[in-house]
Amino acid sequence: MKIRVRYFASLREALGAGETLDLPEGATVAGARDALIGRDAAHAAALARGRALRCALDQVLCDESAALADGAELAFFPPVTGG
């Protein structure tokens, strides 16, 4: 399945506005984060497991156990962002 990933605040500065990601059926937000971490050093640093990040699935806050569906939009952002 293919999902759209969007980044906000400092993540957007490090990784750009977003990208698409191909994942196996049944993947979760945690699986998507792990796949992105494995892309390159910039992704590994920005999305590192020790870093506190919030995520939203189709514009609804979620935790990393949330299941993804084909065509979903997954967003990552720091826990506090400016206006």
N, C-alpha and C positions, 0 to 999 in steps of 0.2 A: 504494500500500500504506500501511497505517497501523501506526505503531510507538508504543510507550510509552517516554517519556524520563523518567529519574529523576535527581535531583540530590542530592548528599551534601555534608556539611560546609559550608564557606563558600558553595558554589554554592547549596545549599538555602536558606541565609539570604538570598541575593540574588534567587533565582528561584522559590522555593517547592519543594514536594516533587517536582513533576513535571508532565508534560503529555503530550498526544498530538501526533503529527506525521504529516502526510500527505506521502509522498515517491513519486517515480516508481519503477517496478520497476527493479532493478539498482543502486539507490542504495547508497552505502557510508557508513561512519561519518563520514568526512570530509565527504561531501555533507550528512549530517544536521547536522553541526556548523555548516557554512556556512549552511544554511537557518535554523538557530536564531539565528545571529549576525545575520542579516538581519531578524529579527522586530522588535527595538526596541533602544533604547540600553542597557537593563539586560542583555539577552542579549549584545549586542555587547561590553560591558565584561567580563562574567563569563566568556564563552567565547572571548575574543579569541585570535587565532592566536599572538600572542607569549607567551601564558600557558601554562605547563606544566600539563597535565591528564592524568589517567588515564581510561581508558574500559573498560567491560565490556559485552559483548554476551551476553545471556541468562546473566548471572552468571559469565562467564568473561572474564578480562582479554584485551583485544585491542588491535590497533593500528588506525589510522584507515583502512587499506585493507580492513578486513573488510566483507564484503557483508551487507546487511540483508535480512531476509525479513519478509513480512507478519506482524504480531503479535509481532514481536521486542521485547525489552526492552533499551534502551540506557541505560547509567548513566554519568554523568560525576562525577568527584571529584578533588580536589587530590592530588598525589603523596604527601602525608603527611597523615593524618587522625588525630585523637585518639580515644581509646576511651571 
